[in-house]
């Protein structure tokens, strides 16, 4: 058990460093904006200065994510399983498969990447569509535009990503549970008689690919829009400014990942119980225990050519006629 828990050391240190860095960076960006816009109220629904708005989001977020993870992961996982069973009923069986137990520290950190990209992409899209609704739009002098945008843009992206984490964690934590429980969808045997390749995929993997694909596609588009298209309308184009934009594009996902990793660690600590419950739910919906059939190489002799399947069936039919 002690050796197994050692895999949490690096992710936890990564998370602590990322969260501390995120708090420090948010405060620094807030001070820089407040120097030019001292009366600016970023979140109009929260009374107080811009600094209080940022602190409120940072302090409230983690307890909200924790409660959400503990309460909603299992119910959302159930509805995902039910949805997969209904919408893939014609072609796929939903069953339970025994899977490996290994999950090292590298995989824990990698598991946080796609949810972070999804949260940042969703946050950017919502901020753009609801401009002035979630975060207020500041009014400033034209001469202050470049300074304000250098600090306000990354702050808005970061805070928008944190708020969108509420959605991201709710969706992806349920896919983790489904994946770790070994619940799979596989093509029904009668469909394999058609011209169709065998297909076995985890139900959680199917959902995470579906939702994660949006994040992977939308992230570079939304980041380019904010940190190149919008930025260089008010900031002079130059090597340093391009480098700064690239640093934000790489660094912001790392900070968001730091807030996701604690949920992944909790998932790992509770997976023996939660996976058993989820497997039981799957069986109550009609799932059976199945075994993974290994794909094996067809052995042929050096002097013998592989037999074409159509030639084999034709020769067998001719032999039967004789």
C-alpha positions in Angstrom: 0.0 0.0 0.0 2.8 2.4 0.9 4.5 1.8 -2.5 1.2 2.3 -4.3 0.7 5.6 -2.6 4.1 6.9 -3.6 2.7 7.5 -7.1 0.7 10.4 -5.6 3.7 12.3 -4.4 4.7 14.0 -7.7 1.1 14.8 -8.8 0.3 16.3 -5.3 3.5 18.4 -5.4 2.6 19.5 -9.0 -0.8 20.4 -7.8 0.3 22.4 -4.8 3.0 24.3 -6.8 0.4 25.0 -9.5 -2.3 26.2 -7.2 0.1 28.5 -5.2 1.5 29.8 -8.5 -2.1 30.4 -9.8 -3.0 32.4 -6.6 0.1 34.5 -6.8 -0.3 35.2 -10.5 -4.0 36.1 -10.2 -3.2 38.6 -7.4 -0.3 40.1 -9.5 -2.5 40.5 -12.6 -5.3 41.9 -10.5 -3.0 44.5 -8.9 -1.7 45.5 -12.3 -5.2 46.1 -13.7 -6.3 47.8 -10.5 -3.5 50.4 -10.9 -5.1 51.7 -14.0 -8.7 50.8 -13.2 -9.0 51.3 -9.4 -12.8 51.3 -9.3 -13.4 48.5 -11.8 -15.7 45.7 -10.5 -14.9 42.5 -12.4 -17.9 40.5 -11.1 -20.8 42.8 -10.6 -22.7 40.1 -8.6 -20.0 40.1 -5.9 -19.8 43.3 -3.9 -16.4 44.8 -3.4 -13.3 45.6 -5.4 -11.8 43.6 -8.2 -9.4 42.0 -5.8 -12.3 40.7 -3.7 -14.0 39.3 -6.9 -10.9 37.3 -7.8 -10.4 36.1 -4.2 -14.0 35.0 -4.0 -13.7 32.8 -7.1 -10.4 31.3 -6.0 -11.5 30.5 -2.5 -15.0 29.2 -3.4 -14.0 27.1 -6.4 -12.1 24.2 -4.7 -14.8 23.4 -2.2 -17.4 23.5 -4.9 -15.4 21.1 -7.1 -14.8 18.7 -4.2 -18.5 18.6 -3.2 -19.5 18.2 -6.9 -17.0 15.4 -7.4 -18.2 13.5 -4.3 -21.9 13.9 -5.0 -22.4 14.0 -8.8 -19.8 11.6 -10.2 -21.8 8.5 -9.6 -25.2 9.8 -10.7 -23.8 11.4 -13.9 -21.9 8.2 -14.6 -25.2 6.3 -14.3 -26.9 8.5 -16.8 -23.9 8.3 -19.2 -24.1 4.5 -19.0 -27.9 4.6 -19.6 -27.5 6.9 -22.5 -24.8 4.7 -24.1 -27.0 1.7 -23.7 -30.0 3.4 -25.3 -28.3 5.1 -28.2 -25.9 2.3 -29.1 -28.4 -0.5 -28.5 -28.7 -1.5 -32.1 -25.1 -2.3 -32.7 -23.3 -2.6 -29.4 -23.6 -4.7 -26.3 -22.7 -3.0 -23.0 -20.8 -5.4 -20.7 -18.2 -5.4 -17.9 -14.6 -6.5 -18.4 -11.8 -7.1 -16.0 -9.0 -4.6 -16.7 -5.5 -3.9 -15.3 -4.9 -2.0 -12.1 -1.8 0.0 -13.0 -2.1 3.8 -13.0 1.2 5.6 -12.3 1.9 9.2 -11.5 2.5 10.1 -15.2 -1.0 8.8 -16.1 -2.5 10.8 -13.2 -1.0 14.0 -14.6 -1.9 13.2 -18.2 -5.5 12.5 -17.2 -5.8 16.2 -16.2 -4.7 17.6 -19.6 -7.9 17.2 -21.7 -10.3 18.4 -18.9 -8.1 21.5 -18.5 -8.2 22.2 -22.3 -11.9 21.7 -22.3 -12.4 24.1 -19.4 -10.3 26.8 -20.9 -12.0 26.5 -24.3 -15.5 26.4 -22.8 -14.6 29.4 -20.6 -13.3 31.4 -23.5 -16.4 30.7 -25.6 -18.8 31.6 -22.8 -17.0 34.8 -22.0 -17.1 35.8 -25.7 -20.7 35.0 -26.1 -21.8 36.5 -22.8 -19.5 39.5 -22.9 -20.4 41.8 -20.0 -22.6 39.2 -18.3 -20.2 37.1 -16.3 -17.3 39.5 -16.3 -17.8 43.3 -16.7 -16.2 45.0 -19.7 -13.9 47.8 -18.4 -13.8 51.4 -19.8 -10.3 52.9 -20.0 -8.3 55.5 -21.8 -6.9 54.5 -25.2 -3.3 55.0 -23.9 -3.9 52.4 -21.2 -5.3 49.8 -23.5 -2.1 47.9 -24.1 -1.2 47.7 -20.4 -4.7 46.6 -19.4 -5.0 44.0 -22.1 -1.6 42.4 -21.2 -2.9 41.8 -17.7 -6.7 41.5 -18.1 -6.8 38.9 -20.9 -4.8 36.2 -19.1 -6.8 36.9 -15.9 -10.1 36.5 -17.7 -9.0 33.3 -19.4 -7.8 31.9 -16.1 -10.9 32.8 -14.1 -13.2 31.7 -17.0 -11.4 28.4 -17.1 -11.8 27.9 -13.3 -15.5 28.6 -13.5 -15.9 26.2 -16.5 -14.1 23.5 -14.4 -17.4 23.0 -12.6 -18.7 21.6 -15.9 -15.4 19.9 -16.9 -15.0 18.0 -13.6 -18.6 16.9 -13.6 -18.3 15.4 -17.1 -14.8 13.9 -17.0 -14.9 12.5 -13.5 -17.8 10.4 -14.5 -15.8 9.1 -17.6 -12.9 8.2 -15.3 -15.3 6.1 -13.1 -16.7 4.3 -16.2 -13.3 3.7 -17.6 -11.8 2.4 -14.3 -14.8 0.2 -13.8 -14.1 -1.7 -17.0 -17.5 -1.0 -18.6 -17.2 -1.5 -22.3 -19.2 -1.3 -25.5 -18.5 -4.0 -28.1 -20.0 -4.8 -31.5 -22.7 -7.5 -31.4 -21.6 -10.8 -32.9 -24.2 -10.7 -35.7 -22.8 -7.4 -36.9 -19.3 -8.9 -37.2 -20.7 -11.1 -40.1 -21.1 -7.8 -42.0 -18.2 -5.9 -43.5 -17.4 -4.3 -40.2 -14.2 -4.2 -38.1 -14.4 -5.5 -34.5 -14.7 -2.6 -32.1 -14.4 -2.7 -28.3 -14.2 0.6 -26.4 -14.7 1.8 -22.9 -18.0 3.6 -22.4 -16.1 6.3 -20.5 -13.5 6.5 -23.2 -16.2 7.0 -25.8 -17.7 10.0 -23.9 -14.3 11.5 -23.1 -13.2 11.3 -26.8 -16.5 12.9 -27.8 -16.2 15.8 -25.3 -12.5 16.0 -25.2 -12.3 16.3 -29.0 -14.2 19.6 -28.6 -11.6 20.9 -26.1 -8.6 19.8 -28.2 -10.1 21.5 -31.3 -11.4 24.6 -29.7 -8.4 25.4 -27.5 -5.9 26.6 -30.2 -8.7 28.5 -31.9 -9.9 30.4 -28.8 -6.3 31.0 -27.6 -5.3 32.4 -31.1 -8.3 34.6 -31.1 -7.6 36.2 -27.7 -3.8 36.2 -27.6 -3.0 37.1 -31.2 -6.1 38.5 -33.0 -7.5 40.6 -30.2 -4.2 41.4 -28.5 -2.4 42.8 -31.5 -5.2 45.1 -32.4 -4.1 47.2 -29.4 -0.5 46.0 -28.7 2.4 46.5 -31.1 3.5 43.3 -32.8 6.9 42.1 -31.6 9.0 39.1 -30.6 8.5 39.7 -26.9 4.8 40.0 -27.2 4.5 36.9 -29.3 6.6 35.0 -26.8 4.4 36.3 -23.9 1.3 35.1 -25.7 2.9 31.6 -26.2 3.8 31.5 -22.5 0.2 32.2 -21.6 -1.1 29.6 -24.0 1.2 26.9 -22.5 1.1 28.1 -18.9 -2.6 28.6 -18.3 -3.5 24.9 -19.0 -0.8 23.8 -16.5 -2.4 26.0 -13.8 -5.9 24.6 -14.5 -4.5 21.1 -14.4 -3.3 21.8 -10.8 -6.9 22.2 -9.7 -8.0 19.0 -11.4 -5.3 16.6 -10.0 -6.7 16.5 -6.5 -10.0 15.1 -7.9 -8.0 12.4 -9.8 -6.1 11.5 -6.6 -9.4 11.2 -4.7 -10.8 9.1 -7.6 -7.8 6.7 -7.2 -8.2 6.5 -3.5 -11.9 5.6 -3.7 -11.9 3.5 -7.0 -12.1 0.1 -5.3 -15.4 1.0 -3.8 -16.9 3.2 -6.5 -15.9 0.9 -9.4 -17.7 -2.0 -7.6 -20.8 0.1 -7.2 -20.7 1.1 -10.9 -20.1 -2.4 -12.1 -23.1 -3.5 -10.1 -25.2 -0.8 -11.7 -24.1 -1.9 -15.1 -25.1 -5.5 -14.4 -28.5 -4.4 -13.1 -28.9 -2.8 -16.6 -28.2 -6.1 -18.3 -24.4 -6.1 -18.6 -22.5 -9.4 -18.4 -19.0 -10.3 -17.4 -16.9 -10.7 -20.6 -13.3 -11.6 -21.4 -11.0 -9.6 -23.7 -10.1 -11.7 -26.7 -6.5 -11.2 -27.7 -5.6 -10.4 -31.3 -3.1 -13.0 -32.5 -0.8 -13.0 -35.5 -1.7 -15.6 -38.2 1.2 -18.0 -38.4 2.3 -19.0 -41.9 5.3 -21.1 -43.1 8.1 -19.4 -45.0 7.2 -21.1 -48.3 3.5 -20.9 -47.9 1.5 -17.8 -49.0 -1.3 -16.6 -46.7 -4.6 -18.0 -47.9 -7.0 -15.3 -49.2 -10.3 -15.7 -47.3 -12.4 -15.5 -50.5 -10.3 -18.2 -52.2 -10.7 -20.4 -49.1 -14.5 -20.1 -49.2 -14.6 -20.7 -52.9 -12.5 -23.9 -52.7 -14.6 -25.2 -49.8 -17.8 -24.7 -51.8 -16.4 -26.5 -54.8 -15.2 -29.4 -52.6 -18.7 -29.7 -51.1 -20.3 -29.9 -54.5 -18.0 -32.8 -55.6 
